[in-house]
Amino acid sequence: HIDSNIDAYNTCEWGGIKRTREGQLPGKIIGKRCSVVVMAIVASPKSKIYTLRDLAGVDIATSFYNGDHFVILELLGGALPRDQIRFFHATGGGYGHRLRSLLSGEYQAATVMEPYLSLAEKNGARIIAQSFFRGTEVASPQMDVQTIKKLFQALTKAVHKINEDPTQYVDR
């Protein structure tokens, strides 16, 4: 369950639909994010994985029922027989833990998204395959329509402000 102090959050489209539909996270989908997120299967710099076929029978670290999990199925479904596609739910610490475990060689392959994907490449990990997906905006059941409108107005104002001069928000 999400923290009771959180009234709105972003998630991947698949995870948002599944979690709100099944009641795993309290809330309602209030919109699809127009931003596109990149998710990739990356290989440890210490592994001998270079292509999709090299992932046959390899345990890929991921998290279940979200973009990570579904990207594995989407990308490998056309390259490998289903019985050779293996993945496990890497618990604890989220993407940071998953990336550290990949770079240390504990995991041979893992799913990551930005900004962890760029950090993985910077540290020698190899992108084996990547895909894109849209996200969802989810609000708590207690959030009323007027508050949701104000939330989107504030986000739109912030985007316009950043677009006026993006360089002031970049760490050089």
N, C-alpha and C positions, 0 to 999 in steps of 0.2 A: 504494500500500500504506500501511496505517496504521503509525504509529511502533511499533517492536517493544516499547516500554515501555508501551503502552496495552493493557490487558486487557479493557476494556469500554467501549462507546460507544453513543450514541443516534444513530439515523438515521430518516429517514422510512420508512414501511412499504415503499413501492415500491423505494426505493434499497437498503434492507436486504436485501430478498429477492433483487433482481437481483445485487447485489455479492457476497453470500455464495454464491449459487447458481453464479455464474460464476467464483468464486474471485478476484475483483478485490480483495477485502479478506479476509484470513484471519479466520475466525470462524464462529460458529453463532448463529442467532437463539435467544434464551433467553426471549423474551416480547414481547408488544406493550405499548407504553406506553399507559396509560389517558388520558394527557393528549392534548388535541386541539390541533393546531398550525394557525394560520391562515397561509395563503400568498396573496399577492395579485399581480396585475399592476398596476403603477403607471406613471403617465405623468410625464414630466419637466414641471416647471412652465413650461418654455420651449416645450413642444410644443403642437400643436393637437388633441391626442387627448383626447376626453371620453367616448366610448362604445366598446363592443366593436367596432362596425362601423368605427370610426376606426383600428382596428389592422390592417385589411386591407392586406397588403403591407408592413407595418412590421416591421423586424427587432427582435425582443424579446430583450434580454439575459437569459440564464438559465444554468443548468448542467444537463448532460444526465443522464438516467437516475436522477432522483430526484423529490421532490415538486414542485420548481420546474417541471421539464420537463413532468411529467404534468398539473399544474394548467393549463398553457397549453393542452394538448390538450383537457382536460376542459371548460374554460370557453369556449374559442373554437370547439370542435368543433360546437356547435349554432348558432353565430352567423355563422360564415364558411365558405365552401368551403375544403377542405383546401389547395388550391393558393394561397390567400391568407393562410394562417397561416405566418408566418416567424419563426424564432428562431435564435439563435446561442449557442454556448458561450462565455460571457464568462469568460476565464481570468484567474487571478492576483488575489489579494487577497480573494476570497470576497465576502460580502455588503457589506462596507465599501467595497471597490473599486467594486462594482456601483452602490451608492447614490451614491458621490461622482461617478461617471461620469454617472449619471442626472441628478443635480442640476446638474452643470456644463453639461448639454445635449449631451454626447458621445453618450449613448444617449437615444432618444426614449421607450422603454418598457423595463421590466425586471421580473423577479419578485423579490420580497423577502418575508421572513417577520419576525415579531416578534423582537427589538425594533426592527429596521430599518424595519418598516412604520410604526410610530408616528413614528420620526425622519424618515422620508420625508414624511409628512403635515405634520409640524411645520415642515418646510422648503419647503412649497408643492407637493409632488408630489400628484398626484390618484390615488386608488384607482379603477381602471377596473372591476375584478372581483376577487372573492376567494372562496376555498374553504377547506375544513377537511380535515385528514387526521390519521390516527393514525400513531404512530411505532413503531419496534421497538427492542428492547434487543439488542445483539449482544455476545458474549463471545469472547475468543480461544480457539482450539482447546485451549490448555493449561489453561484455567480449569476446575477440577473442580466438581462439583455442590455440594459443601459450601461452597466459596468463593462460588459464585453465590448460594446461600441467605443467606450472611452479607451479601453485597452488598445484596440486597433488604431484609433486616432493617434494615441501616443506613439505607437510603433511606427506609423506612417510619418509622423512629424520627425522622429529620430532618423529614419532613413533619409528623408529630405535634407536634414541638417548634415548628416554624414556625407551625402552626395555633393553638397555645396563645396566642401573642401576635404576630401578623404585623406589627404596627406597629413592633416593634423592629428589623425587617429592612428597613424602607422608608427610603430616603434622602429626607429632607424638605427 
